[in-house]
């Protein structure tokens, strides 16, 4: 299954999807027919300039959702919350990266001029929300006297912005509450508005804290380069990334590469590497059947005391205690 669309303020995903696959729409809900799978897509108009599409289904075939960047400037800001348990993959250019609620791409805040392609595997639960909000409605909702450079860029709906955030436990809980909510509730619209506002609050609280003095416009080629860098960082967590090698690999100046990476992912390349390293350590200790020393050595730590201190800093417990659940 393949569905392609161009985002703009007037685009109606539900109607377009229904027309493409010849599926009837009942009010603001499309029920996936048995021949395609199970589940539904819902359209929820929350207020003037604020809408949401709730995707919750399981399909019999792989599903490719292809977003084509809109070259015409507009005031729409899209915030996508991916809550899939089994990883899908998000692709720009030639690179595909895992996409689930635990990935670095779980929450995407983007301008409408950038491309992306998401592939959902067949026979897996697909759950994600797309919140579309006009820049004036967002400004009125946030009501920030002194927005950070990141937030101001979003409020301006400038072309070429892209920011990713990981999904916190709090945000995941809200997404689940929305997808599981009873539509028969007479106060459903009120309920959705509260939950969406709370989600946006949690996302923009983190974006407001990002330290960025300058914003560079993100071009389509830049996105592909950044994904290449991220893939290279994660390919070998036992070795710290070499900035000169990464810059050469993607044909960028080292300073520009560092600035763009921090702008999009909210952290330096090295800190991003360390965070991924500690997440992998936690997984190996809990599910990989490795001892503390084996985990440390596998991730490139010659000094296990240093590994223990760093692990405790990230996870709030020493590795052995974390592994045993004590």
N, C-alpha and C positions, 0 to 999 in steps of 0.2 A: 504494500500500500504506500502511495506517495501523495503528499499534499503540499502544495506550494502556495505561498501568499506573500503579499507586499503590505507591511504594516502602515496604517495611516488612521487618523481619527475616525474615518467613516467606514472602515473595514468591519464587516460583520462575520466573524469566524464561523459562528453556528450555521448561518444561512449558506455560506460558501461551502462548508464541509458537507452539509446536507445535499446541496446541488451536485457536488462532485461525486458523491457515493450513492446518490438517489435514495436518501434516507429521509423520512418525514420528520418535521419539527413540530412538537406539541407545545405551544406557548414559548417558553424560554428553555426548553429541554429537548435534547435529542437522545433517544434511546438507541444504543448500538444493537442492530438486528442480530439474531443468532448466527446467521451465515458469516458475520464478521467477527463476532465475539460476544462479550457481555459488558454492561456498564452504561455510562451516559456522559454527555457533555452538557453543561449548564451555562447559561448566560445570565448574569446578575447585574442589573443596573443599580448602582448603590446611591448615586447622587449626580448632580449636574457635573459632568467632566470626570466621573469616576465609575469604572465598570470592571467586571471580573468575569473570566471564563474559568470554570471548574472542570478539569479533565479527570475522570475516574473510570477506567475501563481496562479490559483485558482482551487483546485481539488475537485472532488465529494466525495472523501473518505479521512479519516484521513491518513496522510503521516508520516511514521517514517523513519528518516534518521539516520542510525547507522554507526558511524565511529569507526573502530577497530584500536587500536594503533598498529603501525608498530614497531616490536622489532628490526628490522635492522636499524642501524643509517644512517641518510642521511642529506643532507644540505638544505632541504626544510623547509621554515617557512610559516605558514598559518595565515592569518589575515581575520577574518570573521566579516562582518558588517551586523547585523540584523536590518531591518527597518520595521518590521511588526507592524501594528497598533493594531490588535487583538493579545493578547499574545499567543504564542506557549509555549512549555515547553522544557527545556533542562534538561537532566537526566544523572547522573553518579551514578552507583550502584543502590540503592533503592530510591534515592531522585530525585524529579522533581521540578524545579523552573520555575516561569514565565519568558518568554523570549519575549521581544518586544523592540522597539527602546528606550523605557524609562526605561528598566531594567538595573540592574548592569551587566548583561551578554551581553549587546548589542554589544560590540566589544570584540572579543576573539583573543588573540595572543598566539599560542600554538605550542609546539613541536609535532612531528608526532607520538610519542609513547604513547599518552594518548587517552583513550576511551571517547566518548560522544555519547549521543543519543538525537535527537531533534524530538519532536512530533508536527506536524502541524495539527490543527483541520480542518475537512472538511468544504468546502464552506466559507473559509476566504482567504483574499488576502495574499499571501506569497511573500515577497520581501527581498532578502538578496544577498550579494556579497561575494564571496570567492576570495581573492587575494593570489596567491601562488608565493612566491619569493625565489630564491636561496640565500643563505647567502652572496655569493660574490657580487651578483647584489644588495642586500640590503646595503652592506657596501659601494659600489660605489655610490649608490643613496644618502645615508645619509651623507657620507663624514665627519664624526665627529672626531675631533682630540682627544677629551677626552670623550668617551661615558661613561654614568653612568653604574653602575653595572648591572642594569636591561637591558639596551640596549646592553651591551657587551655580556650578557648571550644569548640574541636573535641573535646577530651577529655571535656568535660561533656556533649557532644551537645546543647548548648543549641538551642532553636528559632531559626530566622531567621539562620543564618550562611551566608555565601557568600564563597568566596575563589577567585581565579583566578591561575594561574601560567602563564608561557610554558613551552614544552617545550625543555629543553636537549638538546644533542647526546647527552649520556650517557643521559638518560631515553628519548629516541627509539630509541637503540640497544637498550635493554633491552626496550622494547615490541616491537620487531622480532624480537628473539631469542625472545620468548614466542610471538608469532604464527607464527613459522617453526619452532618446536621440533617435533621428531619425537615423536609421541604413543606410539610403540612403545618408546621408551626406558624400561627398567625402573626407572630412577631419576627419571622425569619429575616426579613429585610433589615430590620433594626439590629438583629443578631449579627448578620454578615457585616454590616457597617462597622460595628464595634470591633469585630475580630480583624477585619482588614486594616482598620486604623491602628490597632495594636501591633499588627505585623509591620506596617510601615514605620511606626514609631521605633520598633526594635532595630530595623534595618538602618534607618536614618540616624539613630543614636550612634551606631558604629561608624557610619560614614562621616558624621560630624566630627568624630574624634581623629579622623585621618589627617596626618600632617603633610599637607601638600601646598607648596607656595605657588606653583605654576602648573597649569594644565596644558598638555600637548594634545592636539587633535589626533585621535586614533584612526588610522586608515585601515582598509581591509587587509593590506599586506602586513601591517603591523600586528594585527590579531594573529595571523598565521605564525609570524615570527615568535610571538609571545608563547603560543602553544608549543612550538618547537623547543623553546627554552625550558618551559615547565617539564616537558617530556624528558629532556636531557637531564634535568635536575633529579627527577624521580627514578631514572633508569638505574642509578647506582648510588644508594644512600650510604654506602661505606666510604665514599670519597667526596670531600667538599667540592662544590662546583668551582671551576676555574673561570673567572670572569673574562679574561682575554680569549679563552677558547670558545666560550659561549658567544661572545660578540663576533668573533670571526665566523662561527658557524652560521649565524643569521645575517651576516653582512651589515652590522650596525656598529656605530661607535659605542665604546664601552659606557660612556656617560649617558648617552641617549637610551641605551638598553636598560641600564639600571633604573633610570627615571620612569620609563614606560612600564617596566615590570612592577615597580612600587605603586605607580598610579593605578594600574588595573587591579592588582591583587592585594594592595594595601600593606605590603611589607617588603623588606629588602630581599634580594635573592638568597642571601645566606640565612636570614631568619626563617624564610620560607622553607629552605632545605632542612634546618634544624627542627622545625615544627613537624615536617613530614617524617623525619627520622624518628622523632619521639612517638608519633602516631604508629609507625611501623613497629617500634619497640614494644608498645603496649599490645599490639595485635599478636606479635610473636610470643610474648609472655603468656597471654591468655589463651591463644588458639594454636600457636605454632609448635607447642611441645618442647620448647627450648628452655634451658636454664638461664639464669641471669647472666652468667659469664658467656654462655654461647650466644645469647642475644647481643650483648655488648660487643663481642668480637666480630660478629657477623655484620654489625653496623659500623665497624671501623674504629671502635674505641679500644686503644691500647691500655688506657688507664680506666679500670672498672670503677674506681672511686669517683672519677669525673663523670662517668656514665650514670652512676647512682644519683649524684647531686643534680645533674641536668634533668634526669627523669623525674625526680621528686619536684623540681621546680615546675615542670609542665603538668604533672599528673597529681601532685599533692600527696604522694606516697612513695616510699622506697620501692624499687623494682620487685623485691622478693615479697613484700607485703601486698603489692598490687597483684602479683601473679596468683597468690593464694586467696585473695579476696579478704584478707584480714584487716 
